[in-house]
Amino acid sequence: MNSQDLLQQAGPLPGPQLTQLAAAVAGLTQSQLIWASGYLYGLAQAGGSQVAAPAPAAPQGQLVILYGSQTGNAKGVAEAIKAQAVAKSIPVSLHSLADYKAKQLKKESHVLLITCTQGEGEPPESAVDLHGLLKSGKLGKLGDLKFAVLGLGDSSYEFFCQAGKDFDAFLEQAGAQRLLERADLDVDYREAAAAWGEAALAKVAETLSAAPSAVAPAGTVAHGTSAYDKFNPFAATLLTNQKITGRDSTKDIRHIEISLEGSDLRYQPGDALGVWFDNDAALVDELLALAGLTGEEPVSVAGQSQPLKQALTQSLELTRLHAGFITGLAELSDDAGLKAIAADKAQSQALAAASQPVEVLKRFPVKLSAEQLVGLLRPLTPRMYSIASSQAEVEEEVHLTVGVVRYPQADGTLRSGGASSYLADRLAEGQSVRVFVEHNDNFRLPANPATPVIMVGPGTGIAPFRAFMQQREAQGDEGQNWLFFGNPHFTQDFLYQVEWQKYVKSGLLTRIDLAFSRDQAHKIYVQDRIRERGAELWQWLEQGAHFYVCGDANRMAKDVQEALLEVIAQHGGKDREAAEEYLNELRRAKRYQRDVY
């Protein structure tokens, strides 16, 4: 039975009218079909009476908003700009780059692209495919496309907003026409992003001849009905804080359990939990003393007046340093050494990567006013943690696997990460912690419960795979499961060892390969185990397995990808180019997914 037969059975149109309709829409572009659907809807709303005929010229396309998001910021901005477009009656559709077919770009007329950056200037996972195709020129010329790019990033990192810069350059090289200059926004992006969105939409409205708005579906998955989100977090209760590395381990890793009772927050394996935190009171006092301030001085942060000490505790970033702090402090200082560092980008970035604001003030003392200190610091941002539990197992709880960041300074001082030390050291069981769920539809178990999965999660990268196993056990999934896990020492660092042994015994975990790097003379890592098991791993891939990686983006994830490419080439009989294309096909099919940071 063809599609027209189905329509005749399902709809009210008799055959001749259906034939007329099919002939009328034949050959229309996607944007023209969207406009036509809006026009027909208008007729229906008018009760079938005559309405003014449309202008003879067809609408010149529609606005497509694309986003590449890792922690949810770019997604949130894209959704806000879509809402602005709808309010202006601009035909618009919204798509994650994970779900968008790159070749469709040649058919678009207007695109706004919002992206974050991860690792050492790489695009987010969802944007890797489009980034690679544009970089290589494989999409050809895009002379009919009008575009604008918004980059989100963190200026404390060397490759600030690099993915946005890349997309902007690649689109220009492809001949696309820039609607608006690219904006590179730092962690305090909300107001600037809204202003950029308004400016971009004004340019779109000038060049897009659009009929009454027919808004295309967002292309994203709806989640839950909770009232709590990033900017309205839930006051949850800390239930458990348990160290799960041994006494002699070089790592301090905690298993954290938090109650979500009363929140209506729902999550899936693969999602992340955002944690807002307070800065360490001792760190706040140290910074105040170095600046020569009491903490009672009134300051304004995000439009709200509050004592300086409160702002430093709850609203400003004290454990992540950005290069702007160094250059700003140099302008207020007479120290020639600090000025020299600030004038050298490489030195400034190196100091920012290795220090906290207090370390810089200790090394280069400067007395500051309250306003000057606040002006040098950036707003506090929540930290994101891969969720280590399934609600099918733990119900109204959420579990995390948190590596506590601790690093010594040259003077012997031990500094700690803001959120990790808050959860591990300063928050007592039974106390409240502000949290929200960040959904990640680009890191999901296969829809088919019989599909095999391969999981690579060294260190705290094990977290989402604990959630995967809980979910697959609860659902009775039949698919095989293979885990690669690594850490320094078997006796000190085998996270959740008893649980993995239980899964092996029950048969849920088909295979586990371990890489304890420092238990022998030569270091062994998960990528080494992948190469060793290459023949069998290739067989799993050929049988439809999904391959997941979670953990460090800068080293581990790159090394694992290289090992995987070698396995594909060697055991699949492919050259390097063919192996890379095979991996790209896995990515497009959502069979190669990474949650890296």
Secondary structure as UniProt FT lines:
FT   HELIX           3..10
FT   HELIX           15..25
FT   TURN            26..27
FT   HELIX           30..45
FT   TURN            46..48
FT   STRAND          63..68
FT   HELIX           73..87
FT   TURN            88..89
FT   STRAND          92..96
FT   TURN            97..99
FT   HELIX           102..107
FT   STRAND          110..115
FT   TURN            119..121
FT   HELIX           125..127
FT   HELIX           128..136
FT   TURN            137..139
FT   TURN            143..144
FT   STRAND          146..152
FT   TURN            155..156
FT   TURN            158..161
FT   HELIX           162..173
FT   TURN            174..175
FT   STRAND          177..178
FT   STRAND          183..185
FT   HELIX           190..207
FT   TURN            230..231
FT   STRAND          234..243
FT   TURN            247..248
FT   STRAND          253..259
FT   TURN            261..262
FT   TURN            269..270
FT   STRAND          272..275
FT   HELIX           281..291
FT   STRAND          298..301
FT   TURN            302..303
FT   STRAND          304..307
FT   HELIX           308..314
FT   HELIX           323..332
FT   HELIX           336..343
FT   HELIX           345..354
FT   HELIX           357..363
FT   HELIX           370..376
FT   STRAND          383..387
FT   HELIX           391..394
FT   STRAND          397..403
FT   STRAND          406..408
FT   TURN            410..411
FT   STRAND          414..416
FT   HELIX           418..421
FT   HELIX           422..426
FT   TURN            429..430
FT   STRAND          432..438
FT   TURN            441..442
FT   TURN            449..450
FT   STRAND          453..456
FT   HELIX           459..462
FT   HELIX           463..475
FT   STRAND          481..487
FT   HELIX           490..493
FT   TURN            495..496
FT   HELIX           497..506
FT   STRAND          511..516
FT   TURN            517..518
FT   HELIX           526..532
FT   HELIX           534..542
FT   TURN            543..544
FT   STRAND          546..551
FT   TURN            553..555
FT   HELIX           556..572
FT   HELIX           576..588
FT   TURN            589..590
FT   STRAND          592..596
//
